[in-house]
């Protein structure tokens, strides 16, 4: 599903609410058909404006930390890195990555640790045309395996998706 | 468990990499302690008398040095959001970060104490006592600092607020740390009583610190 709407209409806030980073002042968030043992944030990936990378760690170290922290102990790192086009850069410190490459590295985290919900906040920002194509492929793959994704976006996502329009009659 | 050890390892690795600042604390400690004889004059008897206090003050200030980056760095690059979302309880996650900070920033201070004690003309017994009290007391400094770091994380320039918040709370640790070190050398009290209170302060803040910091983070980030 694509969340669209003008700046400040609450797209990011809605994603942060679902991710459990903001508390709803009324109402609740429920996931039907999920794992009853785990909370919604634990079943979701949140890709915000910030890439959550440490510049002094290498690409592989950054990814390995997040896969281990998010509960995937023995994930192979080559595959997600190759899928996002970072295959040859595993030993490079993340400080040397460009904005688009940093974005790709955070996307690699989503592939390395399978979770049913993807919450993407402007996922296409800073990505080149090739990167956006890859992202569309990854999202299609994720949806095909029964996943769900909610993306706040201003541009086309490149996949068929429902649309939720927030804010005014814009 | 894997998540916590991953966090611990990452933080320790970050501390020794470029810009990590693990050894900054020791250098600062060294400079503060070497400045003291210039300020109070080269009176060896006087230096020996105030030596334990100087070492404790230097260690206290040095342990504050990298504290403001403890949580703020993770907040700025978005890592803290993901840490909050993960299945690991936030209390344990911040405790893991505090342990990593202690190992990377406070343990080197304890190791450097014997050398700096020589600068202040301390006897071997006094040097041992100061190192032991620092080893027992610095976990309390880290955990109290953890609360301050969590409170100031969402503030811009929170790093300036942090020492103001944290230093008053470290007064008991300082009192009993110095008292135990002095008692070991000069008496008349026994070394045991203040040292045990120091250990109690450390253990208490080890429990209280992560809970208070996690609560502060949950409220501060909304």
Interface residues (C-beta under 8 A of the other chain):
Chain A: X19 X20 X21 X22 X23 X38 X41 X42 X44 X46 X48 X49 X50 X51 X52 X53 X54 X55 X56 X57 X61 X64 X65 X66 X68 X69 X70 X71 X73
Chain B: X2 X3 X5 X6 X7 X9 X10 X13 X14 X17 X18 X19 X20 X76 X77 X78 X79 X81 X82 X83 X84 X85 X86 X87 X88 X221 X222
